[in-house]
Amino acid sequence: MSGKKQLGEKGFRHELKYYITEGDHALLSRKLSLTMEQDAFAKKSGGEYFIRSLYFDDRDDSAFREKLDGTDERDKFRIRIYNMRDDVIKLECKHKSNGYIKKQSVSLSRKEYEQLMMGRRGFLLNRPEPFAKRMYLEFTQRALKPAVIVDYTREPFVFPMEDVRITFDKDIRTAYRATDIFNANLPTYPVIDGGDMVLEVKFNRFLSTYVRSLLQPERCQRSAISKYVLCRKFEL
């Protein structure tokens, strides 16, 4: 499937990632705040919010190894919560193909999350969403198991043209071999040295000249960053 065809499909987007310093973040954040809005959730949370994700992988660690090998067609599966609350629990698949990304998700109740963690996946077949049924097959056929917890604080900016979303992901940490995402007392460990953080830029077809001007090579180091891989290096 060609990149052009995929980009025209619903949900497929560009994703650019960069390592940046705290100083560059301060400069970029200030400039973005002059022309972009923060998303509604960030506005309610004082400008940023905490994200915790529990990633799943199969017994061969396929998602981890495919990323290291640069496999173009690959999936990552996770459960994600925000600010340690259980009112929004997302079961997600992030798919990458031909340089583009697409995310699918279904919301879980706390009870459904608990069932899934106990290996009881049958409720997914009773959900009306096709993606829920797909996840039942993924968990069953691939024997997906919890792999690693990834924590960070996100500062997001959004722009309506081409659905641009720019995020600063700070203090990326991992909880060593832990799987209880609602345990606020888990010991965690930083995975990036020196206070650097990750800048992510997502958009549909193109970036405006203004946004591109901010992402100058001398300011931002583009990289094929995977927070999942950064955290799993402590696990394997």
N, C-alpha and C positions, 0 to 999 in steps of 0.2 A: 504494500500500500504506500503510495507516494506521500511525501510531506504535505504537498498542496491539498491533496484530497483530505488528509486527516485534519488539517487546519480548518477546513470548511465544515467539519463535523461538529455537532453540538458538544461542547465541553472541552475540546482540545485547545491548549494554550501554550504560549511560550513561557519558559521559566529560566531566568538568569540568576546565578548565585555568585556572591563575592565575599571574600574576607575583607573586613575593614577594621580600623583601629577605633579606639574610643574617641580620639580627637576628630577623626573624619566623620564619625557618627554625629558628634555634636554639631559640626558644620552642616552636614546633609540634612539632619533632622530639622534644624532651624530653617533652612531654605524650603524644605518640603512643607513645613507648617504654614508658610506664607501663601501657598497656592493649592494645597490639597487638604482634604478633610480626613479626620480619623474615622474608622468605622464605628458604628453605633455601640458595639460592645466595649471598645476602648474608651469611648467617651464616658461610659458609665463606670469605668474602672480606673479613672484617673490618668488615662493616656496610654496604658499598657496593661497586659494581663498575663497570667501564668498559664502555660500549657504543659500538660503531662500526657505522654503517649506511651502505650504499651504495644510494642511491635511483636508480630508473630512470624515464625519461619518454620520450614519443614525440617525433617530429621537430617537432611543434607545441607542445611543452611543455604538454600538456593538463592534467596534474595540477597544475602550478604555476598556470596561468591559471584553472582551475576553482576552486581555493582562493581566489585573489584576487577572483574574481567572486562568490563565495559560493554556487556550485553545490551543491545539497544532495546529489545522488547522485553520488558520486565515489570513485575508487580511488587508492591509492598503493602502489607496488611497491618492494620493497627486499630486500637481503641484509643480514643482521645477524649480528655476532659479539660475543663477550664476552671482556673482558680480553685481547684480541689473540690468543686461542687459536683453533685450528681443530677442536677436538673437538665444538663446537656451532656449526654454520653453518645459519642459517634463511633460506629464501626465503619471503617473506611478502607478503600483500596485506592492506592495511587499508582496509576499505570503510565509507563513511559514508552513511547514508540516514535522512531524517526525524529528524535530531538524534541518532541512535544509531550506535554503531560495532560492527564485527565484524571480527575478525582471523582469517585462515586462513594456515597455514604448512606447509611441508614441509622436512625436514632434508636437507642436502646433505653429501656427503663433500667432502674437499678436492679430490679429482680431479674430481668433478662441478662444483664451483665453478669450477675452472680451465677446464673444457670450456665452461661457460656464458659465461665472460668471453671466450673465443675465438670465440663465436658458434655453438658446437656444442650445439644444444638437443635433439637427438634422444633423448638418454637420458631426458628427461622423459616421453616417450611410453611408455617401458618400465617406468616406476615404477608401482606398483599404486594409488597415491593419486589419486583424481579431481582433486584440486587441482593435482597435478603436470601432468596433461594440460591442464588449463585454462591453466596458466602457459605451456606450450608454445604454445598458441594466442595468448596475449597477446603473447609475444615475437615470434612469427612475423607475426601479422596487424597489430600496431600498431608493429612495428619498434622495440621498446623499447631504449633505449640508456642507459648509465650517465650520471647527471646530476650528482650531488654526494655527497660524503661528509659525514656528520653525526656528530660525536663529543660525548659527555658522560659524566659520572659520575652514577650513579643510586643513591639511597638509598631502599629500598622498605619499606613496612609493609603487612601483610595482616591482614584480619579475616574470620572465617568467615561471619558473617551477611551474606547477599546478596553474598558473594564480593567484599568491598570490598578495593580495592588503592589505596594512597596512595603516590605516589613524588615525591621531590625530584630534579629533574634539574639538575645543577650544571655550570658551566664549559662551556656549549654552544659548540662550535667547528666550523669548517668547514675542509676541506683544499682549497685553491683548485685547481679543475679536475683533481684527482687522482682515480684510480679504484682503486688498489691498496690494498685494505683491510688487507692483512697487512703493509704497510710501516709499521713502528713509528716511522720517522724522518721521516714526512711533516710538513712545516711546516703548522701550523694556526693559525686566527685566531678570536678570540672574536666572537660575533655579538650579544651583549647587553651594553650598557654598564652600568657602575656596580656590578657584582657581583651583580645580581639573578639569580634562578633561576626555574625553572618547577615549579610544583606541579600534579600531575595526580591526579584522583580518579576511579576507575572502580568501577562497581557495577552490580548487576542491576536491581532494581526500585526500591529506596528506600535512603536513608541513615538511619542511626540518629540520634536527637536529639543524642547525644554528638558525632558527627563533624560534624554541621551546626553545632553550637555553636562548633567550632574555626574554621570558615570564615566568620568575621564579616566584613562588608563593609569595615570599617575596617582589617582586617588583610590581607585578600587581594583583589587586583584581578582579577576574572574577565575572561578575554579569549579570543578565538578564535585561540589560538596554534598555529602550525605550525612545528616546528623545521625541517622541510624548506624552507618558504618563507623563514624567517629566514636559512638558509644559502645559498639560491639567489639571494638579492638581491645576493650578491657575484659571482655567476656571469654574470648577464645584464646 
